[in-house]
Amino acid sequence: MANVTGALIAKSLVLVAKKVEQNKDYLCELDGEVGDGDHGVSMTIGVRAVSRAAKDLPANCTPSEAFQSAADAFADEVGATIGPLYEAAFAAAAESVKGKQTLNEIGDWAIVYRSMANAIQVLGKAQLGDKTLLDAFFPAVDHIQALATKGGDLESALLSTAERALKAAKDTRNLVALKGRASRLGDRAKGHQDAGATSLAVVLKGFADGVKKG
């Protein structure tokens, strides 16, 4: 099993950035169906800054410092709505693991993901079912928290959590948007997969793959 130090989290953030950028056009396509079509671009701008910041971190950085670097990157580079949400999420992650040198337990990541989701909810004032990224994040959080009580392999837990997020993102097709531009469409937004929920699943997959590569 990988030893999940701050340095490994920094490497994982670089991988997250690559995965988001690989999905940029797809995310824009999803967003264009009900919104302004720039979600993939906004996310790519943010994660490119995250990648640069992660690469500049010292080898002995802590997990908290790695997450905070991602928060600062989104704050500096992304003016779109998604920027402050991810800034708040990564800042909450940083705060939740202060004092820890490693995040080797499933429970550690359950705390990180719950902190991120809660911060997004507080700032965005969205609820489960509003057709936002929280509709992928909260099911993923519930999933990894359940796994934390059972114990087991961290790599497998992070991967199945990312898969749970993707399934939940696909399920947003059945929801009516109550936040963002899509909310103006009412029932017409049904049948369309939420771009923010989808990019969140991509982010979680990046973390899972990063830890697996170790």
N, C-alpha and C positions, 0 to 999 in steps of 0.2 A: 504494500500500500504506500502511496505517495506521502511524503512528509510535507504537509501543506503550510509552508512558511509564507512570510510576506513576499519573498522573492517569487515563489510559485504562483501566488495570487497575481502578482504583477505580470508574470508570463501568461497567465490565464486571461487577464484583461486584454493583452495583445491579441490573443486568439479570439476573444469576444469581438474585438474590433474587426478582425478579418471576416468572421462569420456574418456580422451585420452588413459589412460592405458587399459581401458576396450576394446578399439578399436585397440589396438596395432597390433594384428595379422592381422586384416582386412586391416589396413593401409599398413602393410608390403606386404600383398598379392597384393594390388593395385599397390604399388611401384614396386613389382617384375615383373609385366607385361611389364613394359617399362623402369625400372631403375634398381638400385642395391638391391632393396628389404629391405632397412633398415630404411625407413622413420618412421615407427611405433616405432622402437627402439630408434631412435634419438629423436623423440618427447617425448617418455616416459622418457628418461633420463632427458630431459629438464624440463618436468612438475613435475617430482619427486622432483627436486631441487626447483622448484617454490613452491611446496606444503610445503616443509621443511621451506623455507624462510617465507612463509605466516604465518605459525604456530608460528614463532618466533617474529612476529610483535606485538608491544604493542596494547592494546585494544583501545587506543586513536589515533592510526595512521590515517593519512589522506589518501584520495583516491590516491593522488600523490605518497605517500610513498609506498602504496600497489603495485601500478603498477611498481614503480621503483625497488622494491624487486624482481619482476618477471623478469625484464630486467637484473638485476645483476645475477640472477640465471641462465638464459640462457647463459650469457656471461661466467660464471665460468664453466659450465658443458658441453656445447654442441659445439663440434668442427665442426660438419657437417654444410653444407651450411645453413640449416634451423636455426641454432643457432643464428648467427648474424642478421638474418632477424627478428626473434622474439625479440631479444635484442633491436633492433632499434624500433620495433613496440611498445613494452611496455615502452621504454624510452620516445617515442613521446607521448604516452598516459599520462604518468606521467607529462610531461611538459604541456600538454594541459589542465590539471585540477589543476594546481598549484594555491593554495589559496582557493580552494573549500573544504568545509567540508563534503558536501553531493553531490550525483549525482542522484537526485530524478526526474529529468525531462528527457523526451525523447531526447530533444535537447542536454543535457549533453552527452549522449551516442552516439549521432550522431557525436559530435565533437571528442569524444574518438576514435570511429571506423574510422572516416575519417583520423584522425592523424596517426593512426596505418597503415592504408592502404597506405597513401602517403609515410610514412617512408619506408615501404617495397618496394614500387615502386622506390624510389630514390636509395636505396641501391642495389636492385636486377636488376634495369634497365629493368624491364619487362613492357609490355603494356597489356592492356585488349585484350584477344584473343590469347596470347602466351601460353596458357594452363599451368597456374601456379595458386597458391593460390589466386592471385588477381582476377581471373575469378570467384571466389566465393565471395571475399571480396567487390569488387566494387559494384556489384549488391545489396549486403546486405547494404552497406553504402547508396546507392541511396534510398533503401527502407526505412531505418530508418529516413533519412532526410525528405522524403516525409511525413512520419508519424509525425515527429516533427512539421511540419507546421499545421497539423490538430489538434494536441493535443490528449489526451486520456490517457489510462492506460499504465504505463511503463512496467509492467510485460508482458502484451500482446504484446507490441511493440517489446520487446527483443526476445520473443518467435517467433513471425512471421518473425523477421529479421534472426534468426537462421535457420528457415525453408526456407527462401529465399536463404540463403547461400548454404544449402544442395541441393536445386533444381539446383542452378547454378553449383555446384560441379558435379552433375550428368550430366549436359549438356556439361561438358568438354569432354565427350566421342566423341563429334562431332568436336573437335578441333585438329589441327596439332600442336604438341609441337614445340616451337621456343626457349625454354630455357631448360637448364639442360640436363641430360643424354638422356631423351626421345627425344630431338631434333634431335639426330643422326638417329632416326628411320624414320623421315619424315612422309609420309602418313601412314606408318604402325602403328603409335601411335594412329591413329583414332580408335574409338571403345573402348578405354581404359579410365577409369575415373581417373582424376588426384588425386594422394594421398595427395598432399599439400592442394589442394582446399577442399578435404574431411576433413582433420584434422582441417582446419580453421573453417569449419561448426561445427565440434565437439566442438571446443573452444567456439564459440559463443553460442552454446546450453548450455554449462557449465555455462556461465555467466547468461543466461536467467533463468536457473533452480536455480542458486545461489540466484539471486535477488528474485525470486518467493518464495523460502523457507524462505528468510528474517531472 
